[in-house]
Amino acid sequence: MIKEKIISAYETMAEKYNDLIEHQPHNAYYDRPNTLNLISEVNGKSILDAACGPGKYAEIFISRGANVTGFDISPKMVSLAKERNKELANFFVHDLSKPFKRLEAQSFDIVLCALALNYVQDWNLTIKEFYRVLKPNGQLVISIEHPFFEYNYFNSKTYFEIEHVTCTWKGFGKPVEINSFRRPLNECLMPLTNNGFYIDKLIEPKPTEEFEKLDPKHFEELNNFPAFMCFRAIRKS
Ligand SMILES: C[S@@+](CC[C@H](N)C(=O)[O-])C[C@H]1O[C@@H](n2cnc3c(N)ncnc32)[C@H](O)[C@@H]1O
């Protein structure tokens, strides 16, 4: 099953992913600075880090005075997030595509879901759960692989479909097959606008200067065509 393959891939990569997260160019100098730019003051705010990975975003939010809860489908990622952040946040194993039963309605000011929704085939339940746990006017910040990038990268011929796609990642230890779902732009925005959100800001990010020093080839590519898309939606009251 696809989900088991996704879990197994992240269980295999978790340690290496955690070791590299500080300076891995696509995370540290492309996704994080652009996604964080969408999030306003976090001091004193309550934040859900959905699909938290090894807890790097959580660490940043905690250092800025936020109260953080995080979950991830990979048990190893959850233990690494706990190790990184000690008792300063609450992390547990959970699947984005299942109801968030442990989380109370209207309990978060901000929900972040970074680089993870590409692993969820049908976004509707997840977005409804984000709506439920957010306070009125709360912010939902999402980063994903850019739908136009994926369309090209996976050489798709059926833009309007949500397609199961696979590729091999070589940047986190031994090569690992990654299963995910490619979707058109409409399927990235409509699940939000149909479920109580309006889109407030959308960025097609550019890499920072540090990226160029570590990986000049991809720096140039990303300056000519985006690989990720970061956006912020507001929960209507
Ligand atoms: C590319 S990593 C991003 C991690 C973290 N958000 C970050 O940006 O550092 C993707 C994460 O999504 C998690 N993931 C994949 N499918 C998931 C699901 N259905 N529910 C929860 N987490 C999931 C993986 O285990 C992995 O930790």
The ligand as a Gaussian input file, in Angstrom:
#p B3LYP/6-31G(d) Opt

LIG

0 1
 C        9.662000      16.369000       3.700000
 S        9.295000      15.924000       5.355000
 C        8.921000      17.509000       6.075000
 C        9.093000      17.512000       7.563000
 C        8.874000      18.861000       8.241000
 N        7.539000      19.366000       8.026000
 C        9.891000      19.860000       7.743000
 O        9.561000      20.658000       6.857000
 O       11.026000      19.835000       8.242000
 C        7.715000      15.197000       5.197000
 C        7.185000      14.628000       6.508000
 O        5.812000      14.261000       6.321000
 C        5.574000      13.085000       7.049000
 N        4.348000      12.461000       6.512000
 C        4.165000      11.864000       5.316000
 N        2.897000      11.441000       5.202000
 C        2.263000      11.789000       6.352000
 C        0.936000      11.608000       6.847000
 N       -0.018000      11.005000       6.103000
 N        0.628000      12.073000       8.072000
 C        1.581000      12.683000       8.838000
 N        2.857000      12.868000       8.430000
 C        3.193000      12.432000       7.197000
 C        6.839000      12.275000       6.879000
 O        6.965000      11.251000       7.835000
 C        7.900000      13.377000       6.995000
 O        8.327000      13.546000       8.317000

